[in-house]
């Protein structure tokens, strides 16, 4: 989903001319005369600043804070070098690919700029296919440097790549054929089959302390039910990126933030553990997330406001499936859901419309005022519209920054203290979601105080109550 209006049909490549006898004949236009304007150059200065901001904690932990085994660190650096090459390759390939997709009429108009000159510009679509192809090439090349033929992780690695490749294909099919929503829900289920078949990790969950006397177990083995949960996780991650969209830079931006959080989490787990198998599981995640982050940053340089390309469902499906794969095979799927909390909230707000309880328009976008250039929230159940109703009218760029900061706050809160996540959500609600009720702030403040003092609440989270 993106703030675009698709155009169907084929480009007219003929012209009608008259001869001296007033007869008409059709002459094909030269291919070079077809109007395919070049896209705007990448916003490299912005991407450089963003990269330094997001990668500084990761590099500090990797290089200085933790003593990581040299062989493992060497593999991470080789992967990082390939990822850097992928960044520059993606930067170069996007303008070239844009010309080809424009020739095939794969373009759209930016709805959030309707009524302005920018709203009449043809924006090439489905440029996520470039990111996906470069990612796969990097991931395949990395096998030569890291995995041997008898490596236990090679089967899982190839299963992960099969899932991602399958999802890229299905995403591009969706961009071309415009698949209905019911079918979109099934696509990740099909693509995740290689992953579920190759998964050989734990299928257990830890029972919260208050329920142990009733269940009689501290750890419960769910068996096939856990694999069903993993399949549903792949479906959620893939579609949650797709529906939390609609403004320039949001789809790629949220992926960049979540990928950075995953990398920091992985290096922390590697540095804090002495179990080689546990370290390898999280290193496996790093090997896939680093190229995802590098290629996504390259795409963001073109997709940031004002966007010169649209990423298409190809990218959202690819990014969601990649993060689901690393969370499952890295054995931190529960933590992954914490990083996806804004997407969870957006999904909950979208449920009435997605499941047909109330009318769901094709584009659940805010309304745009061409006179002021500001967006106004509608009654559609998305985090984009709810944020506008809370914060007031905003420009598209300012709104995207606010939503990405919200994503950063939740990711950062995980690394500080787990209970801050709930308090952050309550504070977010207190800030305006329930502003229509006079008693809402008092009610929310009382909830915070009661949870802060409740020992049982911290027992559920396996934490000690702070003083």
ZAMARGU-4260 file (C-alpha; in steps of 0.2 Angstrom, whole numbers, plus 5000, padded with zeros to 4 digits):
<rodrens>
0) 5000/5000/5000 | 5007/5017/4996 | 5000/5035/4992 | 4998/5032/4974 | 4985/5030/4960
5) 4989/5016/4948 | 4987/5019/4930 | 4983/5005/4918 | 4984/5002/4900 | 4998/5003/4887
10) 5008/5017/4881 | 5003/5024/4864 | 5019/5022/4853 | 5011/5027/4837 | 5008/5044/4829
15) 4995/5048/4815 | 5002/5059/4800 | 4993/5065/4784 | 5001/5063/4767 | 4997/5074/4752
20) 4981/5063/4747 | 4974/5066/4765 | 4977/5048/4769 | 4982/5043/4786 | 4996/5031/4791
25) 5003/5025/4807 | 5022/5027/4810 | 5030/5020/4826 | 5038/5033/4837 | 5057/5030/4840
30) 5060/5022/4857 | 5071/5036/4863 | 5057/5049/4860 | 5046/5041/4873 | 5045/5053/4888
35) 5054/5045/4902 | 5060/5059/4913 | 5075/5055/4925 | 5071/5053/4943 | 5077/5065/4956
40) 5095/5061/4963 | 5096/5052/4979 | 5096/5061/4996 | 5113/5055/5001 | 5116/5068/5014
45) 5101/5063/5024 | 5105/5045/5022 | 5122/5048/5029 | 5116/5057/5044 | 5103/5043/5047
50) 5115/5029/5045 | 5127/5037/5058 | 5113/5039/5070 | 5106/5021/5069 | 5123/5012/5067
55) 5133/5021/5080 | 5126/5010/5095 | 5128/4994/5084 | 5146/4998/5080 | 5150/5003/5097
60) 5144/4987/5105 | 5152/4976/5091 | 5169/4984/5091 | 5172/4990/5109 | 5159/4985/5122
65) 5158/4966/5119 | 5173/4954/5117 | 5166/4944/5102 | 5176/4929/5095 | 5187/4934/5081
70) 5180/4921/5069 | 5162/4927/5072 | 5167/4945/5070 | 5177/4942/5054 | 5161/4934/5046
75) 5151/4949/5052 | 5163/4961/5044 | 5163/4951/5028 | 5145/4952/5027 | 5145/4971/5031
80) 5157/4974/5017 | 5146/4965/5005 | 5131/4975/5012 | 5141/4991/5008 | 5144/4986/4991
85) 5125/4982/4989 | 5121/4999/4995 | 5130/5007/4981 | 5124/4995/4968 | 5106/4998/4973
90) 5109/5017/4972 | 5115/5014/4954 | 5102/5002/4949 | 5086/5011/4954 | 5087/5025/4941
95) 5090/5012/4927 | 5076/5001/4933 | 5064/5016/4934 | 5066/5020/4916 | 5061/5002/4912
100) 5046/5001/4923 | 5040/5018/4916 | 5041/5011/4899 | 5029/4996/4905 | 5017/5009/4912
105) 5021/5004/4930 | 5019/5021/4938 | 5007/5030/4949 | 5003/5048/4955 | 5006/5053/4973
110) 4988/5055/4980 | 4995/5066/4995 | 5001/5079/4982 | 4985/5079/4972 | 4981/5097/4966
115) 4999/5102/4965 | 5012/5101/4951 | 5020/5086/4960 | 5004/5077/4960 | 5004/5076/4941
120) 5022/5068/4940 | 5023/5050/4935 | 5032/5041/4949 | 5039/5023/4945 | 5032/5009/4955
125) 5038/4992/4961 | 5056/4998/4964 | 5057/4986/4979 | 5061/4973/4966 | 5079/4981/4964
130) 5081/4979/4983 | 5075/4961/4983 | 5087/4956/4969 | 5102/4964/4976 | 5099/4957/4993
135) 5097/4939/4986 | 5114/4941/4976 | 5123/4947/4992 | 5115/4933/5003 | 5120/4920/4990
140) 5138/4927/4988 | 5140/4927/5007 | 5138/4908/5008 | 5155/4906/4999 | 5164/4915/5013
145) 5155/4908/5028 | 5147/4891/5026 | 5154/4875/5022 | 5145/4861/5013 | 5142/4851/5029
150) 5137/4866/5039 | 5121/4863/5050 | 5116/4881/5047 | 5117/4880/5028 | 5100/4871/5026
155) 5091/4884/5037 | 5100/4898/5027 | 5094/4892/5011 | 5077/4889/5017 | 5077/4907/5023
160) 5082/4913/5006 | 5069/4902/4998 | 5055/4910/5008 | 5062/4928/5004 | 5064/4924/4986
165) 5046/4917/4985 | 5039/4932/4994 | 5048/4944/4982 | 5040/4935/4967 | 5023/4935/4975
170) 5025/4954/4979 | 5029/4958/4961 | 5015/4948/4955 | 5004/4958/4967 | 5011/4974/4960
175) 5007/4969/4942 | 4990/4960/4945 | 4984/4970/4960 | 4979/4955/4970 | 4963/4956/4981
180) 4966/4957/5000 | 4960/4940/5004 | 4973/4932/4993 | 4986/4944/5000 | 4984/4936/5017
185) 4987/4919/5010 | 5003/4923/5000 | 5015/4924/5016 | 5008/4908/5022 | 5013/4899/5006
190) 5030/4908/5005 | 5034/4903/5023 | 5033/4884/5020 | 5051/4881/5017 | 5055/4890/5033
195) 5043/4880/5043 | 5049/4863/5036 | 5067/4868/5040 | 5064/4874/5058 | 5072/4863/5071
200) 5073/4874/5086 | 5063/4874/5102 | 5044/4874/5102 | 5042/4879/5121 | 5035/4894/5130
205) 5039/4900/5148 | 5023/4900/5159 | 5021/4916/5168 | 5024/4914/5187 | 5006/4917/5193
210) 4999/4903/5182 | 5012/4890/5186 | 5002/4883/5201 | 4987/4880/5189 | 4996/4873/5174
215) 5009/4863/5184 | 5023/4867/5172 | 5036/4881/5171 | 5039/4877/5153 | 5026/4871/5140
220) 5030/4862/5124 | 5017/4867/5111 | 5024/4856/5097 | 5015/4859/5080 | 5005/4874/5088
225) 5021/4883/5089 | 5025/4881/5071 | 5007/4887/5067 | 5012/4903/5078 | 5027/4905/5067
230) 5017/4904/5051 | 5005/4917/5058 | 5020/4928/5063 | 5026/4928/5045 | 5009/4933/5039
235) 5008/4947/5051 | 5025/4954/5049 | 5023/4954/5030 | 5006/4962/5030 | 5009/4974/5044
240) 5023/4983/5035 | 5011/4984/5020 | 4996/4992/5029 | 5006/5004/5040 | 5010/5015/5024
245) 5003/5028/5013 | 5016/5043/5015 | 5033/5045/5007 | 5046/5036/5016 | 5036/5027/5029
250) 5037/5009/5023 | 5056/5009/5021 | 5058/5020/5036 | 5050/5008/5048 | 5060/4994/5041
255) 5076/5003/5043 | 5072/5007/5061 | 5066/4989/5065 | 5082/4982/5056 | 5093/4993/5066
260) 5085/4987/5083 | 5086/4969/5077 | 5105/4971/5074 | 5108/4979/5091 | 5098/4966/5100
265) 5108/4952/5091 | 5125/4959/5095 | 5120/4961/5113 | 5115/4943/5114 | 5131/4937/5105
270) 5142/4947/5117 | 5132/4942/5133 | 5132/4923/5129 | 5146/4910/5130 | 5135/4897/5121
275) 5142/4895/5103 | 5126/4888/5096 | 5116/4903/5104 | 5129/4915/5097 | 5128/4907/5080
280) 5109/4909/5080 | 5110/4928/5082 | 5125/4929/5070 | 5113/4921/5057 | 5101/4935/5060
285) 5115/4948/5058 | 5120/4940/5041 | 5103/4943/5034 | 5098/4960/5042 | 5114/4969/5037
290) 5111/4968/5019 | 5092/4971/5022 | 5097/4988/5031 | 5110/4993/5018 | 5099/4990/5003
295) 5084/4998/5012 | 5094/5014/5015 | 5098/5015/4997 | 5080/5014/4993 | 5075/5027/5006
300) 5087/5039/4998 | 5075/5039/4983 | 5059/5036/4993 | 5061/5049/5006 | 5050/5065/5005
305) 5047/5070/4991 | 5048/5053/4984 | 5054/5050/4967 | 5050/5031/4967 | 5037/5020/4975
310) 5043/5004/4983 | 5027/4994/4979 | 5021/4978/4988 | 5036/4969/4982 | 5047/4979/4995
315) 5034/4978/5009 | 5032/4959/5007 | 5051/4956/5005 | 5055/4967/5021 | 5042/4959/5032
320) 5046/4941/5027 | 5065/4944/5029 | 5062/4951/5047 | 5050/4937/5051 | 5063/4924/5045
325) 5078/4931/5056 | 5066/4932/5071 | 5061/4914/5069 | 5078/4906/5065 | 5087/4918/5077
330) 5075/4911/5091 | 5069/4929/5096 | 5052/4929/5088 | 5044/4936/5104 | 5056/4950/5105
335) 5053/4954/5087 | 5034/4957/5091 | 5040/4970/5103 | 5049/4979/5089 | 5033/4978/5079
340) 5022/4986/5093 | 5017/5001/5082 | 5013/4989/5068 | 5002/4979/5081 | 4993/4995/5086
345) 4990/4999/5068 | 4983/4982/5065 | 4971/4983/5079 | 4965/5000/5074 | 4963/4993/5056
350) 4953/4977/5061 | 4935/4984/5059 | 4939/4989/5041 | 4950/4975/5036 | 4937/4962/5042
355) 4922/4971/5034 | 4914/4977/5050 | 4914/4995/5043 | 4917/5001/5026 | 4935/5000/5020
360) 4940/5012/5006 | 4954/5007/4994 | 4966/5020/5000 | 4964/5024/5019 | 4974/5040/5017
365) 4972/5057/5026 | 4965/5071/5016 | 4977/5083/5008 | 4974/5102/5007 | 4984/5108/4991
370) 4982/5126/4997 | 4992/5123/5014 | 5001/5107/5009 | 4995/5100/5026 | 4987/5083/5029
375) 4971/5081/5040 | 4967/5064/5048 | 4951/5055/5042 | 4940/5043/5052 | 4949/5028/5044
380) 4957/5016/5057 | 4976/5018/5054 | 4990/5025/5065 | 4993/5038/5051 | 4976/5045/5053
385) 4975/5043/5072 | 4991/5052/5074 | 4985/5067/5064 | 4969/5067/5074 | 4980/5068/5090
390) 4993/5080/5084 | 4984/5091/5072 | 4987/5094/5054 | 5004/5091/5048 | 5015/5091/5032
395) 5018/5074/5025 | 5037/5075/5030 | 5033/5080/5048 | 5020/5066/5050 | 5033/5053/5043
400) 5046/5059/5056 | 5034/5058/5070 | 5029/5040/5066 | 5047/5035/5064 | 5051/5043/5081
405) 5037/5033/5088 | 5045/5017/5081 | 5062/5022/5088 | 5055/5026/5105 | 5047/5008/5107
410) 5063/5000/5100 | 5074/5010/5112 | 5062/5006/5127 | 5065/4988/5125 | 5084/4990/5127
415) 5081/5000/5143 | 5067/4992/5153 | 5053/4980/5147 | 5040/4988/5157 | 5043/5005/5149
420) 5034/4998/5134 | 5017/4998/5142 | 5020/5014/5150 | 5025/5022/5134 | 5009/5015/5126
425) 4998/5022/5140 | 5007/5039/5138 | 5004/5039/5120 | 4985/5036/5123 | 4985/5049/5136
430) 4993/5061/5124 | 4977/5062/5114 | 4969/5046/5108 | 4956/5048/5121 | 4956/5067/5121
435) 4937/5067/5119 | 4935/5061/5136 | 4937/5073/5151 | 4941/5059/5163 | 4953/5049/5152
440) 4969/5057/5158 | 4964/5054/5177 | 4959/5036/5172 | 4976/5033/5163 | 4986/5040/5177
445) 4978/5029/5190 | 4981/5014/5179 | 5000/5019/5178 | 5001/5021/5197 | 4992/5005/5201
450) 5003/4995/5189 | 5019/5003/5196 | 5014/4997/5213 | 5008/4980/5209 | 5020/4966/5212
455) 5010/4954/5202 | 5012/4964/5186 | 5031/4963/5187 | 5030/4944/5191 | 5021/4942/5174
460) 5036/4951/5166 | 5049/4942/5176 | 5055/4959/5182 | 5058/4966/5199 | 5048/4982/5204
465) 5059/4998/5202 | 5060/5009/5218
</rodrens>
